[in-house]
Amino acid sequence: MPAKPEGIAPKLLLDQVKATAPWAFRLDPPLAAAQILSGAPELDRRWRKGEASEEYLVTMLAAHFTTVATFSPTDVDQRIRLHAWSQLEGRRLSSAIDRVEEVTRWDVRPVSARHVVLGKEILAGHQGEWFSVMAGALGRALALKDAPMVERTTAWIEAELAREAKLVERARKKGTDQQLLSVVTTVAHNLGDLSRVVDTWRPAHAQSEVGRRYQRLGHDDGERFGGMFVYAGALNKRFMALENHRFLPLRVPRALRREREFLLPFGPYFYDWGRMIASTKLLEDVERAEILLALLNVHERRTDEQGCLRAIAGIHSIFPGGVQKLARLLPPGQGTALARIGVERALREPEPDFLKRFHAGIER
């Protein structure tokens, strides 16, 4: 009798993606991920019988690809990083890695506003997700003592690390301040994803030469890759770590999930995003007011974070009557945070002045 399947049922996973990224099914050309997810109802039947484990892995990867840069990502992290690999070996392990490699080649630009383009290279937090998935496969290969699979997954990780180190160096030498900070925050995120999965390996493997190689790449003892990861880690900690968290209050306004254009870019560069929110015909004013309230709630939680303030300033710069008029659409008392000194100061600060202040002290 087949084992009872574990995880989120494929049909439910499809519903979750449609709830948080409905626009992904309207893109032209169609997303490969959306086409895979559209097969979830048929997959569901076989999954419940304990069949089609590889197809289920790819469906989870498609869901993660589509939603990880949205306001409410689907919760499949542990499955694609750890659980999906625990029963694989031999040809099944090799075939699953084949499928992961296919997914890593998908273009992230249609599903993420948090990407950087340098020349012909694209860098995004998605690469960190694939680091973590490949680290899960590598941990399984180490447990099996499967030398070819250890070599294969290690080679993929090493090649991506080398690429990202070069992008840090390129941005440091030739990129704008915003490009450089966007690159370093992405790389810091990606290295964190890699090291967190390595930390979950069996102790003997996590403490092995392979494990130690991937655990502290962005720290002071990370000597590999010309010190680029140490540089990225320090710059990220100083400028960007506070500015790129989960922004949980922004999960509340459901209108933000409706269109791809509403995806949040890198913090703290939310000024133009705020202007778009204030002027787009895709939102009603009452929805704009809900978004304003969510931004104020972000500020209430993290008063020293700048991105939400720049979004509010962007809204204020273009909405007729400013944010004070928009706040009249909120229930009584919910717009009081507009009177906070940080908000008032942000509304008075032109965006060029903010950028000059924020970028001051960048070391190249």
C-alpha positions in Angstrom: 0.0 0.0 0.0 1.5 3.4 -1.0 2.6 5.7 1.8 0.2 8.5 2.6 1.5 11.6 0.8 2.9 14.5 2.8 2.9 18.2 2.1 0.5 20.6 0.5 -1.9 19.0 -1.9 -1.2 20.1 -5.5 -4.7 21.5 -6.1 -4.4 23.5 -2.8 -1.0 24.7 -3.8 -2.4 26.0 -7.2 -5.2 27.8 -5.3 -2.6 29.5 -3.0 -0.6 30.7 -6.0 -3.7 32.0 -7.7 -4.6 33.8 -4.5 -1.2 35.6 -4.1 -0.1 36.0 -7.8 -3.2 35.7 -10.1 -1.4 37.9 -12.7 1.1 35.0 -13.2 -1.5 33.1 -15.2 -2.1 36.1 -17.5 1.4 36.8 -18.6 2.3 36.6 -22.3 4.4 34.7 -23.2 3.0 32.2 -20.6 5.3 31.3 -17.7 6.6 27.7 -17.7 5.8 27.7 -14.0 2.2 28.6 -14.6 1.9 25.9 -17.2 3.2 23.4 -14.7 0.9 24.6 -12.0 -2.1 24.4 -14.3 -1.5 20.6 -14.3 -2.0 20.4 -10.5 -5.6 19.1 -10.5 -4.5 16.1 -12.6 -1.4 15.6 -10.6 -3.4 15.7 -7.4 -5.0 12.3 -8.0 -1.7 10.5 -8.5 0.0 12.4 -5.7 -2.6 11.1 -3.3 -1.7 7.6 -4.3 1.9 8.2 -3.4 3.0 8.5 -7.1 4.6 11.2 -9.2 7.0 12.5 -6.5 9.3 14.1 -9.1 6.4 16.0 -10.7 5.3 17.1 -7.2 8.8 18.5 -6.5 8.7 20.4 -9.8 5.2 21.7 -8.9 6.4 23.0 -5.6 9.4 24.6 -7.3 7.1 26.3 -9.8 5.0 27.6 -6.9 8.0 28.9 -5.1 9.4 30.5 -8.2 6.2 32.3 -8.9 5.5 33.6 -5.4 8.8 34.0 -3.5 9.1 37.6 -4.5 5.4 38.4 -3.8 3.8 39.6 -0.6 2.6 36.1 0.5 4.9 33.3 -0.7 3.7 29.8 -0.6 5.1 27.8 2.3 7.1 25.0 0.6 10.6 25.9 1.8 11.2 23.0 4.0 9.9 20.5 1.5 12.0 21.7 -1.5 15.1 22.1 0.7 14.9 19.0 2.8 11.9 16.6 2.8 11.7 16.1 -1.0 15.3 14.7 -1.0 15.0 12.3 1.9 13.6 9.4 -0.1 15.6 9.9 -3.3 18.6 7.9 -4.4 20.3 6.6 -7.5 18.5 7.5 -10.8 15.6 9.2 -9.0 18.0 11.5 -7.2 19.8 12.3 -10.5 16.6 12.9 -12.3 15.3 15.2 -9.6 18.5 17.3 -9.9 18.0 17.4 -13.6 14.6 19.0 -13.0 16.0 21.5 -10.5 18.6 22.6 -13.0 15.9 23.3 -15.5 14.1 25.5 -13.0 17.3 27.4 -12.1 17.4 28.6 -15.8 14.0 30.2 -15.7 14.0 34.0 -16.2 13.0 35.6 -12.9 12.2 39.0 -14.3 8.5 38.3 -15.0 7.9 37.3 -11.3 10.2 39.6 -9.3 10.8 43.3 -9.0 13.9 42.6 -6.9 16.4 41.7 -9.5 19.5 43.5 -10.9 20.7 43.4 -14.5 24.4 43.9 -15.0 25.3 43.5 -18.7 23.9 40.2 -19.7 23.7 38.8 -16.2 20.7 38.8 -13.9 20.9 38.5 -10.1 17.9 37.9 -7.8 17.0 36.3 -4.6 15.7 33.4 -6.6 19.3 32.2 -6.9 19.4 31.9 -3.1 16.3 29.7 -3.2 18.1 27.4 -5.7 21.2 27.4 -3.6 19.1 26.1 -0.7 17.5 23.4 -2.9 20.8 22.3 -4.3 22.2 22.2 -0.8 19.4 19.9 0.1 20.3 17.6 -2.8 24.0 17.8 -1.8 23.2 16.9 1.8 21.3 13.8 0.5 24.2 12.8 -1.8 26.7 13.1 1.1 24.4 10.9 3.3 24.3 8.3 0.5 28.1 8.7 -0.2 27.0 9.2 -3.9 30.3 10.7 -5.2 29.0 11.6 -8.7 26.0 13.5 -7.2 28.2 15.2 -4.6 30.5 16.4 -7.5 27.5 17.5 -9.6 25.7 19.5 -7.0 28.9 21.0 -5.6 29.9 22.1 -9.2 26.6 23.9 -9.6 26.9 25.7 -6.3 30.6 26.6 -7.0 29.7 28.0 -10.4 26.9 30.1 -9.1 29.1 31.4 -6.2 31.8 32.4 -8.7 29.2 34.2 -10.8 27.8 36.2 -7.9 31.3 37.1 -6.6 32.1 38.5 -10.1 28.8 40.5 -10.1 29.7 42.0 -6.7 33.1 43.0 -8.2 31.5 44.4 -11.3 28.9 46.5 -9.4 31.7 47.7 -7.1 33.8 49.0 -10.0 31.2 50.1 -12.5 27.7 50.0 -11.0 25.6 52.9 -9.6 25.2 53.2 -5.9 21.8 51.7 -6.1 23.0 48.8 -8.3 25.8 48.1 -5.9 23.6 48.0 -2.8 21.0 45.9 -4.6 23.6 43.4 -5.6 25.2 43.1 -2.1 21.8 42.7 -0.4 20.8 40.0 -2.9 24.2 38.2 -2.5 23.9 38.3 1.3 20.4 36.8 1.1 21.6 34.1 -1.2 24.6 33.1 0.9 22.3 33.0 3.9 20.0 30.6 2.2 22.9 28.3 1.3 24.4 28.3 4.8 21.1 27.8 6.6 20.5 24.5 4.7 24.1 23.3 5.2 23.5 23.9 9.0 20.7 21.3 8.8 22.9 18.5 7.4 24.0 15.7 9.6 26.6 17.0 12.0 29.4 15.0 10.4 28.6 16.5 7.0 27.9 20.0 8.3 31.3 20.0 10.0 33.1 18.4 7.0 35.3 20.3 4.6 32.3 20.7 2.2 30.1 22.0 5.0 32.5 24.5 6.4 33.2 25.8 2.9 29.6 27.1 2.6 28.8 28.2 6.1 30.7 31.5 6.5 31.2 32.9 3.1 30.1 36.4 4.0 31.8 36.6 7.4 35.2 37.9 8.4 36.8 34.5 7.9 35.4 34.1 4.4 38.6 34.2 2.4 37.4 32.7 -0.8 36.3 34.5 -4.0 38.6 37.4 -3.6 36.9 38.7 -0.4 33.9 39.8 -2.4 31.4 38.1 -0.1 33.0 39.6 3.0 32.7 43.0 1.3 29.1 42.3 0.3 28.2 41.1 3.8 29.6 44.2 5.5 28.0 46.6 3.0 24.6 44.9 3.3 24.8 44.9 7.1 25.5 48.6 7.2 23.0 49.8 4.5 20.5 47.3 3.5 19.7 44.6 6.1 17.1 46.8 7.8 15.6 47.8 4.5 14.8 44.4 3.1 12.7 42.3 5.5 9.3 40.7 4.9 7.1 43.8 5.2 4.4 41.7 6.8 1.8 44.5 7.1 1.8 44.8 3.3 0.2 41.3 3.2 -3.1 42.9 4.5 -4.1 45.0 1.4 -5.2 42.3 -0.9 -5.3 44.7 -3.8 -1.4 44.5 -3.9 -1.6 40.9 -5.0 -3.7 41.7 -8.0 -1.1 42.9 -10.5 2.5 42.2 -11.3 3.2 45.9 -11.3 2.5 46.1 -7.5 5.5 43.8 -6.6 7.8 45.6 -4.2 11.3 46.5 -5.4 14.5 46.6 -3.3 14.3 48.7 -0.2 14.7 51.5 0.5 14.0 52.4 -3.2 10.2 52.7 -2.8 9.6 56.3 -3.9 8.7 55.5 -7.5 6.7 52.5 -6.4 4.7 54.9 -4.1 4.1 57.3 -7.0 2.8 54.4 -9.1 0.5 53.3 -6.3 -0.8 56.8 -6.1 -1.5 57.3 -9.8 -2.3 53.9 -11.3 -5.8 53.3 -12.7 -5.6 49.7 -11.4 -6.4 50.8 -7.9 -9.4 52.6 -6.3 -8.7 55.3 -3.8 -10.0 53.2 -0.9 -7.4 50.6 -1.9 -4.7 53.2 -1.9 -5.8 54.2 1.6 -5.4 50.6 2.8 -1.9 50.5 1.3 -1.1 53.8 3.0 -2.2 52.3 6.3 -0.1 49.2 5.8 2.9 51.4 5.1 2.2 53.4 8.3 2.1 50.1 10.2 5.5 49.1 8.8 6.8 52.4 10.1 5.2 51.8 13.5 7.0 48.5 13.7 10.4 49.7 12.4 10.7 53.5 12.9 14.3 53.6 11.6 13.4 51.8 8.3 13.4 54.2 5.4 11.7 52.4 2.5 8.1 52.7 3.8 8.7 56.4 4.4 9.9 56.9 0.9 6.8 55.1 -0.4 4.6 57.4 1.6 6.6 60.4 0.3 6.1 59.1 -3.3 2.3 58.8 -2.7 2.2 62.2 -1.2 4.1 63.8 -4.2 1.5 62.9 -6.7 -1.8 62.1 -5.1 -4.2 65.2 -5.3 -4.3 66.6 -1.8 -1.5 64.4 -0.5 -1.5 61.6 2.0 -3.6 63.7 4.4 -6.5 63.6 2.0 -6.1 59.9 1.3 -6.0 59.2 5.0 -9.6 60.6 5.3 -10.8 57.3 3.7 -9.4 55.4 6.7 -11.5 54.6 9.8 -11.2 57.3 12.5 -7.9 57.3 14.3 -6.1 55.0 11.9 -4.1 57.7 10.1 -2.6 59.2 13.2 0.8 57.9 12.4 1.0 60.6 9.7 1.8 63.0 12.5 4.9 61.1 13.5 8.0 63.2 13.2 9.6 60.6 10.9 6.7 60.7 8.5 6.6 64.5 8.4 10.3 64.7 7.8 10.1 62.1 5.0 7.3 64.1 3.3 9.5 67.2 3.3 12.7 65.5 2.0 13.0 65.4 -1.9 14.0 62.0 -3.2 17.4 63.2 -4.6 18.3 64.5 -1.1 17.3 61.2 0.5 19.4 59.2 -2.0 22.4 61.4 -1.4 22.0 61.0 2.3 21.4 57.3 2.2 24.3 56.6 -0.1 26.8 58.7 1.8 29.7 56.6 3.1 29.6 53.7 0.6 33.0 52.3 0.3 34.2 51.0 -3.0 
